[in-house]
Amino acid sequence: MQSANKENQFVVCISNQDYPASLEVRKIYQVIPDANATQHQMIRVIDESGEDYLYPSIYFVPIQLPKAAESAFSIAS
């Protein structure tokens, strides 16, 4: 799951099977780059707990947000 902008990558959740308390279908999540996770078909996202966790990458579809919207979806630095 690659994006031109390595700083801010976003995905939309398309499945929350096995994780209904942690993920919401149709919600946008910010990706935390993790090369090791990618090798195992996993993706690290900031979930409903506010923490980053690994989930199966098939639960998400990468999206590109307009620049004006990126700051609203990015985690605070």
Residue pairs with C-beta under 8 A, 6 or more apart in sequence:
1 9
1 11
1 31
1 38
1 43
1 57
1 60
1 62
3 9
3 31
3 62
3 64
6 33
8 30
8 65
8 70
8 73
8 74
9 30
9 31
9 33
9 62
10 28
10 29
10 30
10 31
10 62
10 63
10 64
10 65
10 70
10 73
11 28
11 29
11 31
11 43
11 45
11 60
11 61
11 62
11 63
12 26
12 27
12 28
12 29
12 60
12 61
12 63
13 23
13 24
13 25
13 26
13 27
13 28
13 29
13 59
13 60
14 25
14 26
14 59
14 60
14 61
15 25
15 58
15 59
16 22
16 23
16 24
16 25
16 59
17 59
19 47
19 55
19 59
21 48
22 47
22 48
22 49
22 53
22 55
23 29
23 47
23 48
23 55
23 59
24 48
28 63
28 65
28 73
29 45
29 46
29 47
29 60
30 45
30 46
30 73
30 74
30 75
31 43
31 44
31 45
31 62
32 44
32 45
32 46
32 52
33 44
34 42
34 43
34 44
34 54
37 43
37 44
37 54
38 57
41 56
41 57
41 58
42 54
42 55
42 56
42 57
43 54
43 55
43 56
43 57
43 59
43 60
44 52
44 53
44 54
44 55
45 52
45 53
45 55
45 60
46 52
46 75
47 53
47 55
65 73
